[in-house]
Amino acid sequence: MYKYIKNQRKNILFAILLLSSVGLQAQSPDTRRIESWVTYPDRSLLLAKEQITTPFGKNEGKQLPIVVDDRQSFQEIDGFGFALTEGSAFHLNRMSSTERARILRELFSTDGNNVGINYIRLTIGASDLNNFVYTYNDLPDGETDFELKKFSLSHDLDDVIPVMKEILRINPAIKIMASPWTAPAWMKVGNNYRGGALKPECYGVYANYFVKYIQEMKKQGIMIDAVTIQNEPLNSRNTPSMPYFTEEHALFVKEHLGPAFEKAGLQTKIIVFDHNCDRPDYPLAILSDPETARYVDGSAFHHYRGEISTMSTVHLARPDKNIYFTEQMVTEKPGSPEIHIAGQVKRLVVGVMRNWSRNLILWNLAADPLNDPHTDNGGCSMCQGAITIDGDQVTRNLAYYVVAHASKFVPDGSVRIASTDGYDRAVDLTEDEERPEIKRATLIEHSHVLPNVAFKTPQGKIVLVVANDTWSVSTVKIQYNGAYASLKLPPGAVGTYIW
């Protein structure tokens, strides 16, 4: 009997090992195939899925590979998206309900062939892409309202909130950040929407203004995940706008906004700076004070000035604080026969993600063919939307495809993983000239692979975004877990590869 049981145990163990072996073979990289989604500069393919998948194999080829290593991970990804300005919502809300539902599903749904935008930036009050300037506590000259009794979401109830609710029905998990362009005029020096600092005696009431906004939006079913303190605190040329010096920014957070959020029990993240990459000193000065830093989740950046690597500089100094990318205008000539996508994907998707940002938000979601609306005396007249809306007609512009090449494939909760950069060292394996069966290894100082960034999704998929910013057809050679694959990418094209 004992011998029988022992033999049965052996048989069961052998079966388990056999099944495990089959399972391991099934998961081997050699059996995986790469799915390719490409955009060509001549517009012949726009975020199009190639019909043929590419297998991994043992053939190393002669080109240095992009080595993808999911054992090395970096920042978690919150999402990719656009600013939903009042102007964007205005145009969307004037489409027929059928066509608006169609384009919103295409933009925000994660199902089927949609692009799955999963991050939205709202404006707290008006931005410069508005029909007119407003805040939630506008008063006649000479009046004040320190108890915020006249606070009202007012004009947001016309377009922004209805459109946002429709988006949330499509994607309830979408993350929302909100940014102010100005405080109410009565709280400012000079009593003007453009320029003019926040009065010191109004720091407390303005902190409560943020609290009120978050609470009132929650009543509308809109959860604000994060706020920035001020859009472009070093730019007073916009209408509206409001400048902050570093010490004012820090004082507002430390003594007013942080304590106000704490008292109200808000979990909304507080993010500082929200301006260009030429001033790493600004957020680092704020974060240098421990009392201020304890309220701050991270720093936000735009890329109209400076080097994108500034975000890595700030991360190097404060790796305990998050990095966000909150604004960049991307435009193209309407009706252009070409789409110059490679440079923008290199700069924004690859550059922003490789420099530690948790998100990528472009400016802005929608405008009309004249890039309206925008405010006078400091509004952006050249800010093209990701989509252009003309009645019920929708045109998808360059910014749409830049974001879609990431948002469609990289859901929130994904992580950036290691992949070879063009400036990284690489090892070139070659055959010995006399004895081809012998391998020789040469250390190369710069790999010169195409600009790329890689992610691992919560579902375990690997996503590699590659931009061919050269003038020649290039082979995208990928090495993953010791196996190789090669794909062709035309000059000026972008490919997103998934396995």
Buried (B, 14 or more C-beta within 10 A) or exposed (E): EEEEEEEEEEEEEEEEEEEEEEEEEEEEBEEBEBBBBBBBBEEEBBBEEBEEBBBBEEEBBEBBBBBBBBEEBBBEBBBBBBBBBBBBBBBBBEBEEEBBBBBBBBBBBBEEEBBBBBBBBBBBBBBBBBBEBBBBBBBEEEEEBEEBEEBBBBBBEBBBBBBBEBBBEBBEEBBBBBBBBBBBBBBBBEBBBBBBBBBEEBBBBBBBBBBBBBEBBEEBEBBBBBBBBBBBBBBBEBBBBBBBEBEBBBBBBBBBBBBBBEEBEBEBBBBBBBBBBBBBEBBBBBBBBEEBBEBBBBBBBBBBEBBBEBBBBBBEBBEEBBBBBBBBBBBBEEEEEEBEBBBBBBBBBBBBBBBBBBBBBBBBBBBBEEBBBBBEEBBBEEBBBBBBBEEEEBBBBBBBBBBBBBBBBBBBBBBBBBBBBBEBEBEBEEEEEEEEEEEEEEEEEEBBBBBBBBBBBEEEBBBBBBBBBBEEEBBBBBBBBEBBBBBBBBBBBBBBBBB
